[in-house]
Amino acid sequence: MKSNTGKVRLAMKKKWKSILLINAALMVASGSASAEGLGEVMRRITGIGQDGAQLVQTLAFVAGLVFVVGGMIGFIADSKKDGNGPITKKTATIMILVGCCLGALGSVITTGSDTVWGDGAADRGRITIPQ
């Protein structure tokens, strides 16, 4: 008789994943549960979304820096090995272009979100001095 332990283990993994996902959702919602009304809940969720967008922008900028530095190192290695480096000039150029695009992603997200969901004033381009 064949044992079904593999299927049982898979079912248990799925069960634990769903339990963990539900617990994570409850932890996120618990901060909003103490809100006084639906408007307060939506303001808190909007704040969480803004924090997530800031995290994506930061990670994209750091990844862009890594790509640009990697591309420059690739150019240097390729020139020292007379065209036989570990990274070709084409790959290094693509790495630098991707890095520049990732670095600009934060500005694109900010401008796009201000245009779509903001008031369209786009006062991020102005220099303001707090007093």
C-alpha positions, -999 to +999 in steps of 0.1 A: +000+000+000+013+034-010+018+062+015+004+096+008+028+115+031+039+137+002+004+149-004-003+154+033+028+175+036+019+196+006-016+201+021-001+211+054+023+236+038-007+252+019-026+253+052+002+270+070+007+295+042-029+305+043-028+308+081+002+330+080-014+351+053-045+356+073-025+365+104-005+391+084-037+406+071-051+408+107-019+425+119-022+451+092-059+456+098-055+457+136-040+493+133-071+503+113-095+485+136-090+512+163-101+539+139-132+559+145-147+556+111-143+545+075-125+578+066-099+572+092-094+536+080-089+549+044-064+575+055-043+549+073-044+526+043-034+555+021-005+561+044+006+525+042+004+528+004+026+559+004+052+541+026+052+512+001+057+536-028+086+552-010+102+518-003+099+508-040+115+541-050+144+536-026+150+500-037+149+510-074+174+538-068+198+514-049+194+488-076+201+515-102+233+524-085+244+488-084+237+484-121+256+516-130+286+506-109+286+471-123+285+485-158+314+508-151+334+479-136+325+459-167+339+486-190+371+487-169+375+449-169+368+447-206+394+474-215+421+457-193+415+423-210+416+438-245+379+429-252+380+395-235+366+406-201+339+388-182+313+415-193+312+427-229+308+463-238+273+457-250+263+442-216+280+470-197+262+496-217+228+479-211+236+477-174+243+514-173+211+523-192+190+500-169+206+516-139+198+551-151+162+540-158+159+525-123+174+557-108+148+578-126+119+555-116+114+574-083+108+607-101+085+590-126+064+574-099+062+607-079+053+628-109+028+602-122+011+598-088+008+636-084-007+639-118-032+610-114-041+611-077-028+645-066-040+680-072-017+683-102+001+712-087+034+693-088+051+715-062+079+690-058+099+709-084+099+740-063+125+746-036+109+755-003+127+766+028+109+757+060+111+784+087 
